[in-house]
Amino acid sequence: MSAPHAISRRAFLGATGGVSLAALFGLSACSDGSGQAAGGQAAKNLKLLLPGSVPDGWNAVLTAVNKKLQDELGFTITPQFINWNNYGNQALLKFTAGENFDTALQARWLNMSQLAGSGSLVDVGPLIDKYPNLKKTLNPKMLELNKWSGKLWGIPQVNSAGRIHHFAVRQDLADKYGVGEITDFTTLEKFWYDVKQHDPRIVPIALSQNQSNLTCVPGPVAMFNAHAWENPSRIGQSFSGNSMPFFLAADARSSGSSRPIPFWEEPGVVDTLRRIRKYYQDGIINRDALNADAATSKGLFTNGQTASAWATTDGLSTTTLLPGLLKAVKSAKMANVMPLKGGKSVKPNQTFQSDNFAVLNAKGASNERAMQLEDWLSIKANHDLISYGVEGKDWKPVGEDKFEQLSTYAFPGFALCWRTSLERRSAQMTESESEWFTWAQNYDNFTVDTFAGFIPDVTAVKREDAQISQAFTQYGNPLFFGAVDVDAGLDKLKKAVSSAGLDKVQAEMEKQANSYLSAQR
């Protein structure tokens, strides 16, 4: 899912911490999969860490998966689902405590940099050639774009070229109010206020705590940032997944100078914070967003209690949201709204780095078995089973590349088994989602960001970055959800990050970004 599916670069509240990239990129202690922990090839059961709630109907699917695995490969799996609100912290603790599990979801927006640097992850790059089913589903260009100085610390989980956050909206309500098709941010905002006026029991849009700075900080768009929807060309850079982003100079490629600025100096950000504060005061967004989890936010939409929900270009909005919504509101219609100025003719910036990776635990029972599992999941019948459920009960095939959903089963394939060439589209996929998903699968529809391959090394500012991360969470999140006065809240944030070492961190960002620019010439 891109978390919750989805999803970018999401600022989930996880443990902070830095990593030396000298260690990250040259660490010999990281396993290459050739050495096995206890159990090795003989391991009979693999433990997997997966985010979110247990899918509806999971027991029947797991039973079928394990029967096939046992018959064909001689082992079974035991996934552990961890609530999104706790996933970052719990997964990190399990890695650092040396717990015996085999695969997990990781990402830069979680703790992947730290774990790679500490020797907790396996470099899967040298292993992929040994697993032909897996290899043929992975685009070589995509693999190269996701290597960190030649090392591939996980299997990239992608089903499109670019990932753009946007909205799933109740199109039936938009039609009811005479709004019609929504193609720009001004109309989207009008829709939210129409909902508030005409259906006060429905929250126009519900947020969850995992979305935080996605509401205003461009990457290259942000939920409520009208300026970014008109100018989707800016992507922030930070030293760690939960730290404060900086924006580097727009002319850095030609000038050779990065000149980083704190996120609040980026055009449109402060205006967006004021807009969010107004939304909070006007009841456009839920007042409990700071504490609301992703499952609750999703449930409000599928129960018909909210008029819009977060979405991303992964083709999953229809399957994860529409079946539940139709159960609650039989006349409901849903549309994916991407309020880009210029629509599909625009080419937003992208780094093409995967939001999510399926990583192998260097201390797992068997790295070889874990790769066998990934290879097994790269066979269409097996991929269909875990991704869509029991055929005839949870889904039925429609042609070669579509499926009809028969239940509310929804598996977080983005954490384990996304394979672009194997993914089926929902036969019920809304026309708007289908169009945007097709658009997002074409690399030519995006602009390669100047800093696409730049991964800052936190070593020199590890202590300062950790302190800034804490301040960013404490004082930034209330701003991102409109829960505090903008001027007072932003002043507290600025003072806190300044005391934590902002100047030093900013200077280090500039030094490294300039070095990266020099190396690209």
N, C-alpha and C positions, 0 to 999 in steps of 0.2 A: 504494500500500500504505500505506497508512497505513503506515508503515514497519514494521518495516522496512516495515511498511507503516504500516502504519501508521501512521504513524501520528500530538497531542497534543502541540507541548508536549513533545516528546521531547528529552532532554538529550544529544544526540549531541556527541561531542568535536569541536567545530569551532573555528575562529578566533574570538576575542572581539573586541569593539570596540563603541563606542557610535555614536550618531548624534544630531545636533541635530534635534529635531522641527520647529524653525523652518525648518531646511533641508528636512526630510522632507516637510513639508506645504506649503511654499511655493517649493520649488526649481524655478526656471524652466529650469535646465539639463537636467532630466530630460526625456527625449524623450516626445512625445505620439504618436509613430508617424508624424507627418506628414513629418518629415525622415528621409531614408534614408542609411544608411552606404553604402560602396562596393557597387555591385551593384544596389541598389534593387530595383525590380520585375523587373529582368532576372536576378536571382539564380537560378541553376539548381539549387543544392543547399543545403539548410538543415541546419545542424548542431545537434543537440539533446543536452543533458546529462540523463542519466537515472540514478537510483540503483539499486544492486544488481547482481546477476550477469546476464549475457546469458541470456535465457529459452531453455529447451529448444526447438529447432526454429525459432529466430529467423530464420535465413537465408531459409527458405522464406517466412515471413511478410513479411519486409522486401522480398523480391523482388516479392511480390504487391502490397504497398502502393506501392512505387515505380513499378510498371508503371501502376497506376491513377492515381497522382499525375501522372506524366509525361503520360499520355494526356489527363487532364482539366484539369490546371492548369499543366503545362509545367515542373515542377521535381520534385526528389526530396529525400529526407531521409537523413542519416547520423547516427544516434544513437550517442552514446558512453556506455557503461554504466560507472559508477564504483562501486567497492565501498562499501557503507554506511559502513564505518569511516573511509574517506577522503573521502567525498562532501562534507561540510561544508567542510573545508579546501581541497580541490581546486577546488570550484565557486567559492569566494570568491577564490582566487588567479587563476582564469581571468577572473573579472569585473574584478578590480583591475588585472590585467595588460593588459586591453583585448583579450583574445583574440576572434577572430571566430567566435562561435557565436550561435544565434538564440533558443532557448528553454531553460529549465532549471526544475527543481523548486526552489522557495524557500519559506520560512516564517519566522515569528518565532522558532521554535526552531532555525532555522539562522541565516542572516545577512541576512534580508530588510530589517530596519530599517536596518542599516548600508548596504546596497546602494541602497535607495531614497534615503537621504540623500546618497549620494555621486554621484547622477546616473546610476547604472548601469542603472536599470529604467525601463520605459515605463509611463506612466499609461494603462491600457487602457480606462478608463471612457468617454472620448469616442469610442472606436473601435467598441465593441460594436454600436451601432445600424447600422453599415455592413455587418454580417455576419449576415444573417437566420437562417441555420441555427443559428449559435451562440447568438444572442439568445433564440430560442424555447426553448432548453434551460436557460436560466439564470433562476432565480427572482429577481424584482426585490427581494424582501425580503432574500434572501441576499446580493445584491450590495450593498445599502445597509449591512448589518451588517458587511461586510468592507471598507468604505471607511475610509481614515485621513484624517480632516478633508477629506472630499470627493474624495479621490484613491484610485483602485483600482489598486494596484501589481501586480496579476496576476489571472488568471482563477481564482477559487476552485474547488478540486477537492473536491467533496463528493458523497456519495451517501446521506446521511442527515442528519437535523436535529441529533441529538446524538451525541457520540462518547464511549463509555465503555469503558475498558480492562478486560479480564477474562481468562478462561482457556479454552483448548481442552483437554479432558482425555480420556484413554483410558477411555471408559465401559465397555468390556469388562473392564478391570481393576477398576473400581469395582463392577461386578456380580459379578466373581469373588470379591472380598473381602467381599461382602455389604453394601457401602456404599449401593448403589442410586443414586437421583437425588441430586445435590449441589445444595443451595439456600442454604447458609449457610457462613460462613467456618470455623466449628468443624468441620463435616463435611468440608470441603475439606482442612483440616489433618490430620484423621484419615486421610483417603485417602492423603496423601503419606507419612505414617508407616507405613501399611499396605503401601504399595509398597516402602518401604525394608526392612520386616521380611520380606515374602514373596518379593520379587523383587530381591535386592540388586544384580543386574547392571543394573537400570533406575534411572536417576536420576529422582527424583520430579518435579523441574522444573528445566530448564536455562535459565539467563539468559545474556544477551549484554551486552557493555559499553555498548551504546547505550541500555540501559534504566535504568541508574544510579538517579536519584532517583525514577523511576516505581515503585520497590519500596516507598517509604515516604512520599513527600510527596504529600498529597492534591491531586487535580486533576480532579474532586472525590473520586475514589477513588485508592487506590494498592494495588499488588499484594498486599502482606502487611500492610496497615494495617487491622486489624480494626475500629478505631474509625471509620475513614472509610467502611467498608462499612456500618456502622450509621448513620452521619451524613454522607451524601454532599452536603454543602452548602458546602464550602470549596474555593476555588481560589486558589492563590498568585499573587503578582505579582512580577515581576522587571524590571530595567532592560534586560536583554539576554537573548538566547536561552539562554546557558550560565551565566548568573549565578545567585546565590543568591536563592531566593524568600522573600518576606515574606508574612505573612498579615494582612489588614486586618480591622478590627473587624466582628464579626457584626451589630452594631446600627448600622453606619455610616449606613445609609439614613435612619434615624430621628434619630440623634444628630448627624449631620453631621460626625462625627469619625472618622477612619480608624484611628488608633492602631496602626500596623504593628508586628508582632513578627517576629523571625527565625524561620525554619521550625521550629527545634528547640523553640520554645516552644509550638507548636501542639499541642493535646491529641492524644495517640496516637502522635506521631512518635517520641519516644524509646523508648517501649514497643515500637514496631515495629522500631527499630534493634536492640534486645535480642533480639527474636524472630528477626530475620534472622541475627544472630550465632549463635544456637542452631541455626538451620537449616544454617548453614555448618559448624558443628562436628559436627552430627549426620548430615551427608551428604544433606540434603534438597535443597540446591541445589549446583550444580557449583562447584568451587573455582577454576576458571579463568575465572570470569565477567568479571573485570577486563580480560581480554585476548581473550575469545571474541567472534567476529563473529556478526552476525545470521544469515548463511547457515549457519554451522556449527551454531548453536543450532537452527535450523529443521530441518537435516538430521538431527540427533539424534532429533528427534521423528518425522520421517517414516520414519526407519530403525527405529523401534520401541525406541530406546534411552532415551527419556524418557517419563514418564507424563503430562506436561502442557506446554503452551506458551502464550506470550503471545498474546492476541487482542484485537480491538477490534470495535465494532459497525459494520463496513463490509460485512458479508456475504461476506467473502473467506476465512474460516477453512476452509470445506469445500473450496473450489477449490485453495487453496494447500497444504493439509496432508493432506487425506484420501486423494487418489489415491496419493501416495507411501507413505503409511502402509499402505494396503491391499496395495500391492505387497510390502512387507516383512512384514506380518502380515495374512494373508488374513482372519482372524477378528476383526480390530480393529473397534471401534465408537468414534465420537467424539461428544462433547457439548460445547456451549458453556456454561460455568458462570459466572454472574453472581451472586456471593454477597451481593446487596443485602438488608439486613434489610427485609422487606416486599415483596420482589420487584418486580413490574411496577407496583405501586401507588405506589411511591416516585417522587418527582420530583426527580432530582439537579440541582444547579446546572449551568448551562452559559453560556458567553459567546456561543455560536453563531458564533464566528470560525473560519474554516476552518483546519484543521491544515496544509493544503498549498495551494500556488498554482503554477500554470504561469505563469512570468514571461517577459517578452520582454527581451532584452539590448538596451539602447539603442545599443550599438555592433555589433549584429548585421548580417548582410549585407542583410537586408530585413525590417523590422518588418511591412510590408504582406504579404509572403509568409508570415510567421509567423502573422498573423491569418487569412490564407486557409487555412493548414493547420488552425488551430483550428476554423474554420468547416466545412472538409471533414470533420474528425473528428466533427462534430456531425450528420452524416448517418448514419442507422442502419447501413447496409451497410458503410460505411467504419469506423465505430466498432466494429462487430462484428469486422471483419477484424483490426484491430490489438489489440483487447482480448482476443479469444478465439482468434485464430489462423485457420488455413485451414479453412474449412468442409468437413466430411467427413473431414478428417485430424485436426484438433485438437479439433473440437467439432461438434455438430449441434443445430439448433434444436428446441426442444420448445415448441410453441405460439408465442405472440407475445412472451412475456417471460421464457422460461426457455431453458436450454441444457444439453445433456449433454456433459460433458467426456470427450474421447477420448484425450487425451495429458496430459503434465505441463507443457504450455505455460502460462506465467503472466507476463503483462505488467504493469508498474507503472503502470496507468492513472491512479492518483492523482497522477502527476507530469506528466500531459499531457492526458488525455482523459476524466476522469470527468464524466459527464453524468447527473444523477439520472433523467431521463425515458428514457434510452436503455439503462441498465444492465439486463442480464439476470440473473436468479437461476439459480444452478445447480439443475438438476432433482434432483441428488443432495444438495442442501443439507439438512443435518440438521434435524430438527424443532426442536431447541432453538435453533440459529442462526437459522432462519427466524422463530421467534417473537420473539427479541430484536432482529433486524434490523428487523422490522415495527414493533416498539415504538419503536426509535430513530429512525424516519423521521417521527414525529409530534411537532411542536414542543410540543404541549400536554402531552407526557409529561415536560417539563423545566421547571425554574424559572430564569428569567433572573437571572443573577448581578448583584448591585449594581454591580459594576465591569466589566460586560460590554463597555463601550466605552472603557475606560480603557487608554491606551497611554503608559506613563511616558516622559518625555524625559530621556535620559541626559546631556545636555550639561553640566550643572552638576557632575556627578560621574563624568565619563567616565573619568578616570584611576583613581579609586578603584574603580569598577565593574569595570574590566579586571583590576585586581589581585585583587579579590574573586573574580572568575570563575576566575582561575588557582588561587587557594587552594581554592575550592569543588571544582574538579576534582581537585586533588592530595590533599586531605584528606577530601573528601566521598565520592568514589566508593568508596574502601575500606570506608567505613561502610555504604554502600548495598548492598554485596554481602557484608557480614558478615566481611570479611577481617581486621579489626582489633578489638581490645577496644573496646567502645562508650565507656566513660568516658575512656580515654586518647585514643582517636581523636577524640571530640567535643571534648575539651579542646584538642587541637591545632588543630582546625578553628576553634573560637571565637577562639583567640589569633591565628591567621593572618588571619581576616577582620577582627578588631578592629584589628590593625596596618595592614591595608589600607585602613581608613577606614569601618568599619561604621557608626559613629555618624553620620557625615556623610551616608552613603547612606540610612540609615534616616530621618533627618530630611528629606531631600529627597523621599523616597517619601511621607512624611506630608504634606508641603507640597503636592505635586502631587495626591495622592489627595483631600485636603480641598478643593482647588480644583475638582476634577472633581465632587465631591459638591455643591458650591455651584452649579455650572453646571447640574446636573440638577434643581434645585429650581425 
